[in-house]
Amino acid sequence: MEVLSPNSAILDKTRELCSLILQSGEYQENVSKIETFFKDDKAQESYRDFAKLGEEMQGKQQGGSLDQSDIANYETQLASLKENPVTAEFMGAEETLNGIVQQIAKQVGKTLELGRLPTSEDLEEGDCCSSGGCGC
């Protein structure tokens, strides 16, 4: 469902923001790390194996059969994964890009919630979730 018309000033400014993001050093640096990861088959395989382990752990946790040895194994595998600089930088780049999205979404969400530009104090309040509606 599209709420804004295609030539809305809000969408124009959103496209401008997107352009700024694409030109930013933060974006370009992190995309470069992601591209390096996708050129490294061994790093991708290690990451996929770790992701699969994470899914297995989640299943065990939901089933109530997760134990300390599972957690220790997971932490060992994570440490091993981070020893590979390509994989470690990929994981960091993903985290950074997701953080940019969350920071922008929080700013926009708070603006809509408050009906004004949020202050830094507004953005720090209720930091348990970005939507402000979690009730925590």
MODELLER restraints for C-alpha pairs under 7 A, 6 or more apart:
rsr = mdl.restraints
at = mdl.atoms
rsr.add(forms.Gaussian(group=physical.xy_distance, feature=features.Distance(at['CA:21:A'], at['CA:27:A']), mean=6.34, stdev=0.5))
rsr.add(forms.Gaussian(group=physical.xy_distance, feature=features.Distance(at['CA:22:A'], at['CA:28:A']), mean=6.94, stdev=0.5))
rsr.add(forms.Gaussian(group=physical.xy_distance, feature=features.Distance(at['CA:30:A'], at['CA:93:A']), mean=4.78, stdev=0.5))
rsr.add(forms.Gaussian(group=physical.xy_distance, feature=features.Distance(at['CA:33:A'], at['CA:89:A']), mean=6.06, stdev=0.5))
rsr.add(forms.Gaussian(group=physical.xy_distance, feature=features.Distance(at['CA:33:A'], at['CA:90:A']), mean=5.61, stdev=0.5))
rsr.add(forms.Gaussian(group=physical.xy_distance, feature=features.Distance(at['CA:33:A'], at['CA:93:A']), mean=6.54, stdev=0.5))
rsr.add(forms.Gaussian(group=physical.xy_distance, feature=features.Distance(at['CA:34:A'], at['CA:90:A']), mean=5.17, stdev=0.5))
rsr.add(forms.Gaussian(group=physical.xy_distance, feature=features.Distance(at['CA:34:A'], at['CA:93:A']), mean=6.74, stdev=0.5))
rsr.add(forms.Gaussian(group=physical.xy_distance, feature=features.Distance(at['CA:36:A'], at['CA:86:A']), mean=6.97, stdev=0.5))
rsr.add(forms.Gaussian(group=physical.xy_distance, feature=features.Distance(at['CA:37:A'], at['CA:43:A']), mean=6.61, stdev=0.5))
rsr.add(forms.Gaussian(group=physical.xy_distance, feature=features.Distance(at['CA:37:A'], at['CA:44:A']), mean=6.85, stdev=0.5))
rsr.add(forms.Gaussian(group=physical.xy_distance, feature=features.Distance(at['CA:37:A'], at['CA:86:A']), mean=5.71, stdev=0.5))
rsr.add(forms.Gaussian(group=physical.xy_distance, feature=features.Distance(at['CA:37:A'], at['CA:87:A']), mean=6.42, stdev=0.5))
rsr.add(forms.Gaussian(group=physical.xy_distance, feature=features.Distance(at['CA:37:A'], at['CA:90:A']), mean=6.08, stdev=0.5))
rsr.add(forms.Gaussian(group=physical.xy_distance, feature=features.Distance(at['CA:38:A'], at['CA:44:A']), mean=6.82, stdev=0.5))
rsr.add(forms.Gaussian(group=physical.xy_distance, feature=features.Distance(at['CA:43:A'], at['CA:86:A']), mean=6.81, stdev=0.5))
rsr.add(forms.Gaussian(group=physical.xy_distance, feature=features.Distance(at['CA:43:A'], at['CA:87:A']), mean=5.78, stdev=0.5))
rsr.add(forms.Gaussian(group=physical.xy_distance, feature=features.Distance(at['CA:46:A'], at['CA:81:A']), mean=6.91, stdev=0.5))
rsr.add(forms.Gaussian(group=physical.xy_distance, feature=features.Distance(at['CA:50:A'], at['CA:77:A']), mean=6.92, stdev=0.5))
rsr.add(forms.Gaussian(group=physical.xy_distance, feature=features.Distance(at['CA:57:A'], at['CA:66:A']), mean=6.89, stdev=0.5))
rsr.add(forms.Gaussian(group=physical.xy_distance, feature=features.Distance(at['CA:60:A'], at['CA:66:A']), mean=4.95, stdev=0.5))
rsr.add(forms.Gaussian(group=physical.xy_distance, feature=features.Distance(at['CA:81:A'], at['CA:87:A']), mean=6.52, stdev=0.5))
rsr.add(forms.Gaussian(group=physical.xy_distance, feature=features.Distance(at['CA:81:A'], at['CA:88:A']), mean=6.90, stdev=0.5))
rsr.add(forms.Gaussian(group=physical.xy_distance, feature=features.Distance(at['CA:82:A'], at['CA:88:A']), mean=4.59, stdev=0.5))
rsr.add(forms.Gaussian(group=physical.xy_distance, feature=features.Distance(at['CA:106:A'], at['CA:130:A']), mean=5.28, stdev=0.5))
rsr.add(forms.Gaussian(group=physical.xy_distance, feature=features.Distance(at['CA:106:A'], at['CA:131:A']), mean=6.84, stdev=0.5))
rsr.add(forms.Gaussian(group=physical.xy_distance, feature=features.Distance(at['CA:109:A'], at['CA:131:A']), mean=6.48, stdev=0.5))
rsr.add(forms.Gaussian(group=physical.xy_distance, feature=features.Distance(at['CA:110:A'], at['CA:118:A']), mean=6.22, stdev=0.5))
rsr.add(forms.Gaussian(group=physical.xy_distance, feature=features.Distance(at['CA:111:A'], at['CA:117:A']), mean=5.20, stdev=0.5))
rsr.add(forms.Gaussian(group=physical.xy_distance, feature=features.Distance(at['CA:111:A'], at['CA:118:A']), mean=5.83, stdev=0.5))
rsr.add(forms.Gaussian(group=physical.xy_distance, feature=features.Distance(at['CA:126:A'], at['CA:132:A']), mean=6.65, stdev=0.5))
rsr.add(forms.Gaussian(group=physical.xy_distance, feature=features.Distance(at['CA:128:A'], at['CA:136:A']), mean=6.80, stdev=0.5))
